[in-house]
């Protein structure tokens, strides 16, 4: 095999690894929130083994990126791709961490009677999930337009988080015995908001990868 | 009057031919004062021809023809009153193979330019200039105790630094270097690269190189040539992270051809 072919195959493998990791993170979020919303604790059993896989990929992806930088001295689009992969790698690992947090809180919440039917939290989860999915698609296809439209959706998630907080605050004020459950739910919504933030970071990295333009910290 | 901030070289619509074969096509670029510019591109793209145009090294090449303008500090270097020998004092050159004058001592190799240029300077001043040039070329410490030995007794990397010292002795404004490290081992290459970076703060350096990592390490600007065209000239960081032209991208990522 020629060195050039080996290199382009390695770039392909790297992309595939990031995608696999993203898919796992996505599934972990989905399982955690569904378990909570549908009060189905069995769904949570899959989350832990997935976290182990994600952690493994987290290390492997960084190692592979560093190796390619050291051995191939990538430039131009290849360099931006590898830099993006390293950063996206970090965001995906954090997303998986947040999913594990949500799973833990779900476990706690499932052991007590429900505080209220959940509407906004599953809604938040759907948007965060879509954002993550779009971010990964944008990464795979180098689709900066999709990344750009996805970033905007972060505001919806932020608004829902505030809404969840306000609503649960009224519960806690009217009945202090709801505080432990309400707090868990507030932390779940915060986790989802963080997941959307990480998906936004991924989108920003995709835009950098495609255009070579850094769009971070340019909001109002 | 040219100011300190204006480009030291202004090249406009430069085309060059060897016989019927056009090797440079409408090259236009400015070279900023006290910067290092690398000329990069695949074999046969015209890089060496280009830098040789800058000190009229092709003047005696049969069949060579050139059009367009090369203006050095406000003067067109191909205009009539320009003496090519005087021009080459201002625009020095270092070649791929170290080429010290074989029968001359280390000292003489550096002093020869000053003598040939008709400068009848006192011995002590001459010695001072030789020392200064050898220091600038980072060779003084290694050579100061052996100045009377033949230049060719030095190692390859030292010989190349001797050639740089020789070029520096006549105080050029521009130093052209044609693949100055390709005949050297990595340690000698590192020394020459360090030297280029240092000298780049005091004079203008234009380097032809095949080695992209070297271009990235040493230069402020990189010009990418392809089949006689200047494809792109930009800051090195821009060229190696986000070049504007697809052909540059293909070249730097190794997907060329």
Interface residues (C-beta under 8 A of the other chain):
Chain A: X4 X7 X73 X74 X75 X76 X77 X78 X79 X80 X212
Chain B: X212 X213 X216 X240 X241 X242 X243 X248 X249 X252 X253 X254 X255
